[in-house]
């Protein structure tokens, strides 16, 4: 998929601040919005790896959803399970409930 001006802007800002979770999440959502779920998952996996403590919980949910759209159900389920654990760790009951709901549709 071609790079959008917003993607270029986000990547330029990430070059200045690679640890900015919000920018990386925005880049992933831009990829997803363009229908490039594989690229979105790659960026979200980077985000998860770079933000282990505390975990960036929304990344797990979005990665799980993108993996579901890619028909990678086993990967989606694993991502959602990890996200549920991360949500429990941070006390994010809303995100935990959403991920549990998505996971139930896979099992």
N, C-alpha and C positions, 0 to 999 in steps of 0.2 A: 504494500500500500504506500502511496506517496505520503511524504511528510507534510503535515499541515503547518501553517505559520505558528499556530499555538504550540505544536510539538517542538518546533525549532526554538521558540521562546523559552519553553520549559527546560529543554536540554541545555540552553545557554545559561539559564539560572542555576541548573544543577551542576554545571561545570564550575561555577563560582562557589557553590555550597552543596557538595555531593551528599551530605548527611541530612539534608532537608527532606523529611518524610512527606510533608504536605506537597511539595513540588513533585516528588517521585510518584505519589498517589495520583496527582493531577495528570501526569504524563501517562500513567497506566489507563486512567479513565478516558483520556483523549484517544488512545489506541482502541479501546473498547468501543468508543463512540463512532470510530471509523470502521468498525467491523473487523478489526484485527485482534481477535481474542488471543492468538498465540503470542503476539508482542505484548499484549496487556498482561498475560500470565508471566512472561519473562520479567517484566518490570516489577510486578507485584512480588515475585519470588525474591528479587533483589531487595525490595523494600523490607520484606520479612526478615531476610538475612541480616540486613544492616540495622534493624530495629528490634532486636531480641529482648531488650530490657529497657523500658517496658515494651511489650509487643504492640505493634500497630494493628489492632484487631480488625478494622475495616478491610485491610488488605487480604486477610484470609477469606472473608465473605465474598469479596469481589473476585478473588482468584478461583474460589470454588464455583461461583456462578459462571465464570468464563470457561473453566474446564468442563462444566456441564454442557455449555453451548458447543464445545469442541468434541462432544461425545466421548469424553475421557472420564467416565463415571468413577472408576476406581481411584484415579488421581483426585477427582473432585471430592470424593468421600474422605480420602486421607487428608486433604487440605482442610475440609470442614471439621474433621475431628481435631486437627491441630488448632484450628481457630476456636473451637469450643473450649479447649484447654486454656488457650490464651485469654479468652473472654472470662473464664472462671478466675484466672490469675489476677486480672485487672478489675474484677467485679462488674463487668459490662453484661448485665443480665439481658438487656434488649438484644444485643448482637448474638449472645449465646442462644437465645430462643430462636432467632431467625435462622442461625446455622443448624440448630437441631431440627428445625422444620424442613430445611432443604435436605439435610442428611436423611431424614425419614422418607423422603420421596425416592431416594436412591437405594434404600435397603429393603 
